[in-house]
Amino acid sequence: MMATTQISTVHSEETNTPPVHRAEQLVGAGKQAHILLGDQTYILRITRAGKLILTK
């Protein structure tokens, strides 16, 4: 079972801007996070070069 973590976001309803999430907060102490969309699980990974990769 995956633990859930409260993520702080920056979002302005008035300006209709999308929410902003810090990748470091999403992955926590590790280098990857699982993201659920419907019944699919995606993996967000931070590479050694500091880039993001999202895979199914």
Backbone as CSV, one residue per row, in Angstrom:
resi,resn,N_x,N_y,N_z,CA_x,CA_y,CA_z,C_x,C_y,C_z
1,MET,0.845,-1.183,0.000,0.000,0.000,0.000,0.884,1.238,0.000
2,MET,0.538,2.224,-0.827,1.316,3.454,-0.893,0.850,4.440,0.164
3,ALA,1.810,5.117,0.779,1.487,6.149,1.749,1.121,7.423,0.992
4,THR,0.202,8.186,1.544,-0.143,9.460,0.923,0.499,10.579,1.702
5,THR,0.899,11.614,0.991,1.551,12.759,1.598,0.803,14.015,1.206
6,GLN,0.619,14.909,2.160,-0.018,16.187,1.862,0.958,17.033,1.059
7,ILE,0.543,17.491,-0.114,1.381,18.297,-0.991,0.852,19.721,-0.980
8,SER,1.745,20.674,-0.717,1.311,22.061,-0.782,1.392,22.527,-2.230
9,THR,0.393,23.271,-2.646,0.343,23.750,-4.020,0.152,25.250,-4.038
10,VAL,0.547,25.841,-5.148,0.318,27.256,-5.382,-0.711,27.320,-6.492
11,HIS,-1.835,27.979,-6.226,-2.916,28.007,-7.209,-3.726,29.274,-7.021
12,SER,-4.060,29.911,-8.110,-4.887,31.101,-8.025,-6.176,30.884,-8.803
13,GLU,-7.279,30.769,-8.092,-8.586,30.592,-8.735,-8.957,31.841,-9.519
14,GLU,-8.524,33.005,-9.036,-8.906,34.264,-9.666,-8.270,34.441,-11.037
15,THR,-7.030,33.985,-11.221,-6.346,34.175,-12.499,-6.430,32.943,-13.383
16,ASN,-7.101,31.888,-12.904,-7.287,30.669,-13.684,-5.976,29.978,-14.049
17,THR,-4.939,30.142,-13.236,-3.665,29.474,-13.486,-3.725,28.052,-12.942
18,PRO,-3.035,27.127,-13.606,-3.046,25.748,-13.109,-2.251,25.627,-11.814
19,PRO,-2.526,24.596,-11.029,-1.762,24.400,-9.794,-0.299,24.097,-10.103
20,VAL,0.583,24.466,-9.191,2.021,24.218,-9.324,2.439,23.266,-8.213
21,HIS,3.131,22.183,-8.585,3.618,21.197,-7.617,5.124,21.089,-7.760
22,ARG,5.851,21.093,-6.659,7.296,20.911,-6.701,7.579,19.416,-6.823
23,ALA,8.347,19.037,-7.830,8.667,17.628,-8.070,9.344,17.014,-6.853
24,GLU,10.185,17.770,-6.177,10.877,17.257,-4.993,9.890,16.878,-3.900
25,GLN,8.795,17.612,-3.786,7.776,17.267,-2.791,7.009,16.021,-3.221
26,LEU,6.773,15.874,-4.512,6.049,14.699,-4.999,6.822,13.414,-4.757
27,VAL,8.136,13.442,-4.965,8.928,12.225,-4.824,9.419,12.010,-3.399
28,GLY,9.350,13.025,-2.562,9.797,12.891,-1.176,11.294,12.637,-1.102
29,ALA,11.702,11.706,-0.245,13.119,11.414,-0.055,13.701,10.603,-1.214
30,GLY,12.845,9.997,-2.011,13.314,9.172,-3.122,13.458,9.965,-4.400
31,LYS,13.524,9.256,-5.506,13.668,9.893,-6.813,12.486,9.603,-7.725
32,GLN,11.427,8.948,-7.191,10.276,8.678,-8.037,8.984,8.704,-7.238
33,ALA,7.878,8.957,-7.961,6.546,8.969,-7.363,5.596,8.259,-8.301
34,HIS,4.591,7.618,-7.757,3.547,6.985,-8.557,2.378,7.948,-8.620
35,ILE,1.862,8.170,-9.824,0.742,9.079,-10.048,-0.400,8.271,-10.643
36,LEU,-1.565,8.340,-10.020,-2.721,7.595,-10.486,-3.620,8.493,-11.321
37,LEU,-4.057,7.972,-12.461,-5.027,8.647,-13.324,-6.026,7.593,-13.768
38,GLY,-7.228,7.660,-13.225,-8.209,6.606,-13.492,-7.691,5.295,-12.952
39,ASP,-7.626,4.283,-13.819,-7.106,2.985,-13.378,-5.662,2.764,-13.821
40,GLN,-5.019,3.811,-14.308,-3.620,3.719,-14.761,-2.670,4.309,-13.719
41,THR,-1.501,3.694,-13.589,-0.457,4.205,-12.708,0.716,4.655,-13.553
42,TYR,1.158,5.885,-13.330,2.309,6.438,-14.027,3.431,6.627,-13.015
43,ILE,4.669,6.613,-13.506,5.827,6.819,-12.636,6.516,8.109,-13.060
44,LEU,6.648,9.029,-12.107,7.383,10.267,-12.312,8.749,10.077,-11.683
45,ARG,9.801,10.260,-12.479,11.156,10.017,-11.981,12.032,11.227,-12.236
46,ILE,12.863,11.572,-11.249,13.867,12.622,-11.413,15.182,11.928,-11.756
47,THR,15.784,12.297,-12.881,17.033,11.671,-13.319,18.223,12.279,-12.586
48,ARG,19.384,11.653,-12.765,20.613,12.205,-12.161,20.933,13.582,-12.710
49,ALA,20.491,13.859,-13.947,20.740,15.163,-14.572,19.705,16.201,-14.139
50,GLY,18.759,15.812,-13.272,17.763,16.758,-12.778,16.588,16.958,-13.727
51,LYS,16.393,16.043,-14.651,15.264,16.096,-15.594,14.135,15.205,-15.081
52,LEU,12.921,15.434,-15.601,11.774,14.614,-15.226,11.406,13.670,-16.345
53,ILE,11.062,12.439,-15.980,10.571,11.444,-16.929,9.270,10.900,-16.367
54,LEU,8.223,10.883,-17.211,6.940,10.311,-16.835,6.682,9.114,-17.722
55,THR,6.527,7.930,-17.108,6.298,6.702,-17.874,5.055,6.007,-17.339
56,LYS,4.522,5.123,-18.180,3.351,4.337,-17.828,3.777,3.037,-17.191
